[in-house]
């Protein structure tokens, strides 16, 4: 059985560590800082990280459950870690898409209210 699928009491404590989620959060801060100088945009990207992270983690849990039904050994070790990194990359791409979408909407808004 995969470690993260076990109840917290069976894992030896109630504290869960999510290094990929923490790395994704820090990466979003770095991305927002270096790729946009508008303060409000940095906050918007930070806030948009929350639903993106929830969706990515939900997809990871779902995929792990589906894979473990097929072959339990694939839901652990290398494949489990690789799955996390692939979903991290997908989440980062989603953050970039959200950034471009907000900039596109902002460009339309500024164009209509210029002058």
Wavefront OBJ file of the C-alpha trace (Angstrom):
o trace
v 0.000 0.000 0.000
v 1.317 3.439 -0.818
v 2.506 5.531 2.145
v 0.349 8.569 1.395
v -2.777 6.380 1.046
v -2.497 5.119 4.631
v -4.289 6.879 7.493
v -2.057 9.290 9.408
v -2.262 7.115 12.520
v -0.652 4.214 10.624
v 2.136 6.411 9.233
v 3.401 7.346 12.655
v 1.887 10.781 13.104
v -0.667 13.252 11.930
v 1.727 15.639 10.202
v 1.973 15.199 6.461
v 4.822 16.559 4.423
v 4.262 17.539 0.830
v 7.630 18.544 -0.607
v 6.374 18.831 -4.175
v 3.460 21.036 -3.091
v 5.850 23.263 -1.135
v 8.224 23.368 -4.093
v 5.314 24.313 -6.378
v 4.331 27.159 -4.058
v 7.895 28.508 -3.907
v 8.242 28.095 -7.671
v 5.092 30.140 -8.235
v 6.519 32.932 -6.079
v 9.759 32.880 -8.058
v 7.872 32.778 -11.364
v 5.649 35.711 -10.366
v 8.619 37.752 -9.140
v 10.755 37.315 -12.267
v 8.104 37.319 -14.998
v 5.829 40.192 -14.012
v 6.597 43.448 -12.241
v 2.979 44.399 -11.465
v 2.357 43.875 -7.749
v -1.306 42.979 -8.231
v -0.334 40.363 -10.815
v 2.083 38.755 -8.377
v -0.734 38.436 -5.848
v -3.117 37.127 -8.507
v -0.615 34.448 -9.494
v -0.033 33.535 -5.874
v -3.782 33.162 -5.257
v -4.250 31.178 -8.487
v -1.664 28.702 -7.214
v -4.172 27.421 -4.645
v -6.794 25.977 -7.051
v -4.051 24.788 -9.413
v -2.336 22.927 -6.563
v -5.637 21.419 -5.413
v -6.416 20.230 -8.943
v -2.916 18.815 -9.453
v -2.946 16.990 -6.117
v -6.440 15.657 -6.812
v -5.239 14.355 -10.158
v -2.225 12.774 -8.482
v -4.336 11.008 -5.848
v -6.786 9.812 -8.508
v -4.024 8.535 -10.782
v -2.256 6.830 -7.885
v -5.500 5.105 -6.907
v -6.167 3.985 -10.468
v -2.608 2.753 -10.932
v -2.642 0.899 -7.613
v -5.756 -0.975 -8.719
v -3.867 -2.113 -11.809
v -0.478 -2.805 -10.182
v 0.155 -1.833 -6.567
v 3.935 -1.699 -7.008
v 3.596 1.115 -9.571
v 1.884 3.343 -6.984
v 5.091 3.501 -4.942
v 8.727 4.409 -5.393
v 10.019 5.792 -8.670
v 6.717 5.858 -10.523
v 4.970 7.664 -7.676
v 7.737 10.277 -7.557
v 7.820 10.630 -11.347
v 4.058 11.105 -11.375
v 4.438 13.938 -8.845
v 7.055 15.689 -10.962
v 5.010 15.336 -14.152
v 1.999 16.842 -12.411
v 4.213 19.613 -11.032
v 5.267 20.503 -14.593
v 1.621 20.452 -15.690
v 0.720 22.741 -12.767
v 3.519 25.123 -13.734
v 2.236 25.197 -17.317
v -1.245 25.954 -15.953
v 0.219 28.842 -13.945
v 1.800 30.229 -17.119
v -1.523 29.875 -18.969
v -3.328 31.714 -16.150
v -0.677 34.457 -16.265
v -1.103 34.919 -20.016
v -4.884 34.843 -19.725
v -4.906 37.534 -17.030
v -2.497 39.660 -19.086
v -4.686 39.221 -22.173
v -7.813 40.302 -20.261
v -5.876 43.208 -18.711
v -4.720 44.286 -22.193
v -8.308 44.329 -23.455
v -9.422 46.302 -20.379
v -6.611 48.849 -20.753
v -7.365 49.220 -24.466
v -10.994 50.045 -23.804
v -10.244 52.487 -20.989
v -7.204 54.216 -22.481
v -7.335 57.872 -23.105
l 1 2 3 4 5 6 7 8 9 10 11 12 13 14 15 16 17 18 19 20 21 22 23 24 25 26 27 28 29 30 31 32 33 34 35 36 37 38 39 40 41 42 43 44 45 46 47 48 49 50 51 52 53 54 55 56 57 58 59 60 61 62 63 64 65 66 67 68 69 70 71 72 73 74 75 76 77 78 79 80 81 82 83 84 85 86 87 88 89 90 91 92 93 94 95 96 97 98 99 100 101 102 103 104 105 106 107 108 109 110 111 112 113 114 115
